[in-house]
Amino acid sequence: MALRDGLATADGTARFRQRGVDRRHLPESHFRRGPGELALSSLGLGTYIGAPDAPTDLAVEQSVAVCLTSARVNVLDTAINYRHQRAERSVGRALARMLERNEVARDEVFVATKSGYLAPDAESRLGPAEWIQEELVRPGVVLASEIVDDCHAMTPKYLADQFDRSRKNLGLESIDLLYLHNAPDAQIPIVGREEFERRLAAAFAFLEELRGKGLLGFYGIATWDCLRVPRAQPGYFSLASAVRIAEKAGGPGHGFRFVQFPFNLAMPEAAAVHNQFVGDDRLTLFDAARRLGIACFTSVPLLQGQLARAGPKRRGLSPAQTALQFARSAPGNLGPLIGQKSSEHLAENLEVASLAPWDDAAFQDVLN
């Protein structure tokens, strides 16, 4: 099957935004200006949770279709290891149908995926361990010595293999954003910070090559703890260090322009803890990212459903809507990524797009 050409563009995403504003009467502030002047929705679709089975495939495909046709969401987030490659394939099938029907254009949609974790194929006849040996180790895609903690690798050869698999799964010739998936979190505790930075430099150099070929728009790091914890903790990583390494790999026009990390009412560190250093200034993660020219997407806004069930309510919103509004209103956040499959939850969450984000005072009131 031929792969669909193109990347998200400033003109294309602006068309999507205008469709949402004109036809759905969404506030202009629902859309944010991202790197490359892209108009990106302040809610994104996440695809992490779910069994690797056909019913979940269908639910993800339906969610993608609803998000795009509603003109409320043009940010799709996935990873090759999510549901053992089935999440990428679900996104790819849904997007292909919509492109074929001219319900959306390729340049209107921002597609992000992740690479790093070993990702056995749920649709293979081989079991996970056998698949890793047959598909990765024996062909020399990755050496056993290059696999950290039996689950993670980031050598250029391995990333090249995974990137090609992701392109095929998604049905796309080019991908808008590739994150190194929890790379500091997985690697630093095992190999140390100095060796990790060497590996990161090699990975960034490879990703710059993909950008030079027109196969990749931007790259980033999707993390869990490393950007949020105190500087003294062993797993800490500096955003400024990543930018310095990217500048060596790609110069001032480098493609390292995105980070992803958890942020919600129970995990507010990115807006509350001053653990990042830019020059002599000690900043929150959100503030450091803005200073360094890095855009932020945030994960687990509902804390995997806990805040939807038992979170606070504000301004007439449900607990789930309050949690989403809090996350999307954080200064410096492009938007939270929500895993949503049931039609009831999807409809409730997408209603938030009809609201302007809270101003700083309202955000701080909930934060504090």
N, C-alpha and C positions, 0 to 999 in steps of 0.2 A: 504494500500500500504506500502510495506517495505521501510524503510528509508535507504538511501545510507550511508555506513560506511566511516570513515576516515576523515582526516584533510589534509590541505595543508602541504607539507613537503619540507625540503631543497632539497632533491633529485628530487622530483616531479616538483617543481617550476624551478629548474635548467634545467630540460628537456624542459620545456616550453620556457624558455629564449633561450636555444640553438636552438630550432626550429625557433624562431624568428630571431636569428642572422644568422643561416645557410640558411634558406629557404626564408626569407623575407629581408635579408641583413640589418637588423636593427643594429644600433650601440649598443655595449655592455652597454654603459652608459644609454641607455633607461631603463635598469633594475637596480633597487636599491637593496641593501642588507637590509632586514628588520629584526626584531626580529626573533629569531629561525633560523637565516641564510637563511631566505626565499628570493627568487629572485622575486621581485614584480615589475610590470610594473610601469613606472612613469606617466602613465595615467590610471585612473580608471573609471569604468562605474557607474554613479549615476542613481538613479531611482525615484527621488522625484516627479517631475512635471508630471501632466497628469490627465485626468478624470478617475474615477473608472468605465471604460467601456471596452468592448471587443476590439474595435479598438486599444486602448492604450495598452491593454494586448499584442496584437499581435506585436505592434511596439516595446515594451520592449523585447519580446522574440526574435525578429529578431536582435535587437541590441546586445543582449547577444551572439547570435550565431555568428554574424559578428566579434565581439571583440575577441572571443575565437578562431575561425577558422583562423583569420588573424594573430594569434600569436603575436598580439600587446598589448593586454590587458588581464591580468589574475587576476585583482582586481575587484570584483563586490560588490557594496555597496547599501544597501537597509535599510528598517525599517518596523516594523510591522504596523505602522500607515500610511505609504505611500500608498496613494490611498486605504485606509481602507482595508489593508491586500492583496490587489490585486497585489501590486508591488512584494512582496515576492513570491506570487504564480506564477507570470510571470517568475521571475528568476528561480524558482524551475522547472517549466515545460521545459524551454529552456535547463537548465543544465541536466535534466533527459534525454532528447532526445539525447544530445551530448554524455553523458556517455554511454547510451545504444548502440550508434553507434560507440563507441570507437574513437570519434573525439577528445576527450580530456579525461584525467584521473582525478579522484577526487583530487589526491594529487598535481595536477598542478595548481589548482584554489583556490584563497583566497576569501572567502565569508564572508562579514561583514554585520551585521544587528544591529538594535537599539531597545531599549525598554525603556519605561517610560511613554510616552503619551498613554492615553486611545485610543483604536483602534477598534471601532465598525466594524463589518464585513459587507462590501458592498454587499456581496452575501447572507446575511441573510434576512429572511422575516421580521425581526424586524427592527424598526427604531433605530437610534443611541442611544437615551436615554433609550429606552426599552431594547436594547441589553446590555447596560452597567448594567442595573439593573438585568436582567435575567442571564447573563453570569458571572458577576463579583461581584456585591454587594450582591444579595440574596444567592448565594452559599458560601459567606464568603471569596472569593478570595481577596477582598480588602474591608476594612471598609470605609464608607463614610468619616469618620474623617481622613483617611489616604490619601485621594485625595486632592491635592493642586490645588487651582484655578480652580476647576471643570474639570481638564484635565490631571493631572500628578500624578503618584505614583511610589514609588521605594522600597516598603517593600520586603523582601525576598519571601514571599508567592506570591505576585503579580508578581515579576520577574520570579518565577518558572513557573507560569501559562503562562506568555507571551513567555517564552523561549520554552516551549513545543509547543505552537501554531506556533512559528516561525520555529521550526524544521519540523513540519508537513507541513507548507506552502512551505518550501524550499525543502522538500523531503530529508533532511539530518539528519543523526543520530547525527552528531557533527558539530558545527559551529566554524569557525576559529576565529572570533572576534565578541564580543557583546559590543556595546557602551551603556552606560547609556545616554539616549537621552536628551540633554539640562538640565541635572539634576541640576547643580548649578544655571543656568539661571532661571529655573522655581521655584526652591525651596527656595533659599536664600532670595529673597525679601519677602517671606511669613513666613517662619519659622525661619529665622536668620541663621547666619553662624555656630554657635555652634551646634544647633540642626541639621542642614544639615550635618555637619561632623559626627555626631553620626549616622545618617541615612546612610551616605556613608560608614561608617565602617561596618555596618550590611550588606549592599549590597555587598561590596567587599568580606566579609567573605563567603557569599553565592556563589559568582562567583568563589571563590577559591575551593569550594566544587564541583562545576561543572567541573572545571579543573581536580580535583582529580579523578573524574569518567570518564575522557576522553571525555566528552561531549562538552568541550569548550577549544579552544586553548589559546586565550588571551582575555582581556577585556580592556575597555577604556572609555573615556568620549567624546561624541560629543557635541560641544558647539556652541553658537553664540557670545555673548558679553563678557562673564565673564572672559575669559583668555586674552582679548585684551584691556579692558578698564583700565584707571588709577587705581592705588591701592586705592586711596581715594574714589572711587565710591562705593556705597552700594552693587552693584552686582558683585564686583570683587571677583575672586577666584584665589588662588595661586596653580600653578602646583606642587610646592614642597610640599604643604599640602596634595595633593592627593597621592603623592608618599609615604609620611610618613605614611598615613593611610593604603596604600597597603602593605607596609613593615610589619606593625603590623598584617595584615590579612594573608599574605602569605610568610613572611620572605624575604630574599634577592632574592629568585627565584620567587617572586610574578608575577602574570600575567597582571598587569596594565602596558601595554607597548605601548598604542596608544592614541593619542588625535586627534580630528578633529575640525576644526574651519574655518571660512571664511578667504579667502586671495585672493586678486585680485588687479588690478591696481588702483581701487577706494577704496580698503580696505586693505592697505599695513601694518597695524599696527604690525603684527607678525614679520615683518622684520625691522621695523622702530622705534617702540616705546619700550623703556627700562622699562617695567612695571613688570617684574618677578624678584624675588629675590631667589637666591640660596646661602645660607650662607650669606656672606657680599656683594656678587656681585649682581649688578643690571644689568639684561640682557633682550634682546628681548625674545619673546616667543620661536622663533626657537632656539635661543642659549640656553635658559634654558632647553628646551626639550632634546637637544643633551647632555647637561651636566648631566641630570638626567636619561638618557638612555630610553627616550620616543620617539617613532616614530610619525611623523606627516603626516596626510592626510589633504588636504584642500578642502573646498567646495566653491561653487558659483564662479568658475574662470572666467565665462563670465558675472557675475552679472545678472543672469537670462536673458541672451540674449542682455543686453544693450551694453556690450563691443563688442559683435559680430557685432552689427549694427553701432555703433558709436565710437568704440575704436581706438587707434592709430595703425599704421602699422610700422613694423620694419623688416629690412633685407629681403624684398621681401615676407613677410608673410601677409596673410589676417588679418583683425582685430581680428577674432576669434583665429586664429593660434598664433598671437602675444600674446594675453592674456593667452593662454594655455602655450606657451613657457616661458612666464614670470613666471607663477605660478610654473611650474615644474623645473625651474632653480633656485628657491630660495634655498640657502644653508640650509640644514636641512629638506627640504620637500621631503617626499617619492613621492608625486605626487598629482595633483588635480583630483577631481572626477567630471566628466562631465555628465550631463543628456543630452542624445542625442538619438533622435528617428527617425528623417527623414534620409533617405539614403544619401541625399546630405550633410547634416551637419555631419553625421557620417563619410563619406569618407573624408571630409575636415579636421575634427579633427584628424582622425587616421593618416593622413599624417605627423603630428607632431612627431609621434613615429620614423619616419625615420631620424630625426635630432638629433644630440647630443644636450643636454641641453646647454644653454649659460654658458660661464665661469663667474666668479664672477664680472669681470670688465663690461662685457656686461649687466649682471643683474643689477648691481648698476647704470649703465648709464640710464636704463629705470626706475628704482626705483626712482632715483633722478630727 
